[in-house]
Amino acid sequence: MATASKRDSPRNVILVGATSGIARPLGRRLVARGWNLVVTGRDPARLAPLADDLRVRGNGTIATLVFDPSDAAAVAGLCGAAAALLGGPIDGVIVCHGTLPDESGAWLDVEQTRGAIDANFTSAAMVLAAAAQALENRPGAFLAAISSVAGDRGRQSNYAYGAAKAGLTAYLSGLRNRLHPRGVVVITVKPGIVRTPMTEGLAAARSPLAADADTVARDIERAILRRQAVLYTPWFWWPVMTVICAIPEAIFKRLKL
Amino acid sequence: MKPVPNGLSGWGRFPRGESVVSTPADRAGVALTIGGAHHGAGLIARGLGRAYGDSAFVAGGMVLQTTRIDRFRGFDPQSGLLDVEAGVSFAEIIALFLPRGWFLPTTPGTKYVTVGGAIAADVHGKNHHRHGSIGMFVERIDVCVADGTVVSCSRGENSDLFHATLGGMGLTGMIMAACFRLVRVETSRVTVDYHRTADLEETLTVFESGDAGSEHSVAWIDCMASGRAMGRSVVMQGRNTPLGELSPEARRDPFGLPRKRVKSVPFTPPVGLLNSLSVRVFNEVFYAAHGNRRKVVDLDTFFYPLDSIRHWNRLYGPRGFIQYQAFFPRRTSLAGLRELLSTIVASGAASFLAVLKSCGPADDGILTFLEPGHTLALDIPYRQGVIEALCGRLDRILLEHGGRLYLAKDALTDGKTFRAMYPRIDEFLAVKRRYDPDGLFASSQSRRLGITPV
């Protein structure tokens, strides 16, 4: 049966931003494999029902950690705290937190711009920095973070978000380069439009290109198992973004994207 | 962001209406949607949209889609008590719990329904004659009522809300979570006895004699057969196969299900493909193919034959279809069914899927649908004018025989008929007023039936 063949040796994984739309189905898939999870989030009231759900679905250990990825001290202690909760060293960290600022109407002001970059880049890079130090001597370990196709090229409709994700993509690329000799894989996840609470109500979420969160989660699960470096999900974003990136700037600047 | 309404319909794709859809992911999000809902416009919860008619949308109002309220909250392997949020589907419960030896206490003919929808429609299945509908197994319901608070109700606590919400079609509030019992099974198979019957009377006799010993029982009925053959059926009576009856090979994976290729109807054909000719051919072949025999089949094949064809409802074409599900109490069922069938045969309205089932104990929902007797469900392709007249005739037959319609299927009946079928509606409305004094929760169906003001 499907469930039996899916089991492999349990791994200890930290899911940062576990209440996010993509992390929810991803967490379910990982516990179905029998993995142990530390789920983190800012709001304990949202974390507890999430952990209960994962406990019913799997038989691994599920621990919760109230965690603010913008708090440097908390970030530095993340892997230690998570290892203590699971009673063993951490094998993987998946960074899923992020926000989508509304750039469709007025310009983002100075504070909003800072907020968009901090939420989508600074805090993610901080978590990755801490995780890389904790995992660098664990060959076979993995780091994954959810970036975005929006980071491949800045467009007028979401360039603050896109710039933050471009930064994250670059950071992941460098980290991969650095950790490769140590046998630690770094996975850059680039989803397109995903139907999640983050995109609820946006016209884009009704686009035929929009994917279900579980489809994206399935692709991420597979990328982790295959130790794939860069994942476009769904797959068609790879050719789409290749074309978009190939458009000369002289033409691109005139487009309404 | 300005909300854009979505065109919605039930599974029958008739009728249609536009509602603004909100898909909150937790309790806070639901309270926010309820707080922001336009009073008078109407608000109704919607799960996977398997109710056939207009009960899960409200034209000009707002729909609370429950599919992201989908967490398991707890499971007690001693008692089988499962605590889940409303948006969890039966399919997901089966995927998770069948391998652990548990199954749903009762299930409708599709597993793509949510727990919330199943309770709101008080769904029944092939074991109703023994155990009644899902309400018999529900111990607690959490309802987010019109003021945004979540009220927990059971037979002992806020029992008025419990009895109104069970089968209440979502009109008391949004079901947030529920506790109900799963039942133990030893394998994922069902041992089925097939009996081919010559007419309606024989069908009812087979039910009468075999049902006591069968956990599950249902008849596929040939709605094209007329005259002496009217009501000829293939009756399927099944029981959960015990482990000891599996072959040694199958015993190694007792909860396994064959992985079936799911076929799909990729688009809606411009005209319905299920017409009287194609249905007649199908019925002849089906009847001829099922002789009297015993067979062991898997749960998916037995309970969910149509789930293997995604979007099968498209086969009825762009105008859609209605499903008419009638209940007759035992004392009138033979006469009532006979009149109903002959009216349908005479009308020439093709019914592809026609299912007859004997019913057992009623549960304690105020608007509960079934009690001891028989229920017949059939599909009728939509044809403007023709179908309204036919359903009006069928409704009259039902009323004359003390029968009623199932609200989860109904798309056409009127308020007067509804009141005659559900005499306890005023008791229901008294509870609704207690928890929803301004009449926030309403569906297109509740307005059509005069349950809520238009």
Interface residues (C-beta under 8 A of the other chain):
Chain A: M1 A2 T3 G21 R46 P49 L50 D52 D53 V56 R57 D102 S104 P197 E200 G201 L202 A203 R206
Chain B: M1 P3 V4 S22 T23 P24 A25 D26 G29 R68 R71 F72 R73 G74 F75 L96 P99 D253 F255 G256 L257 R259
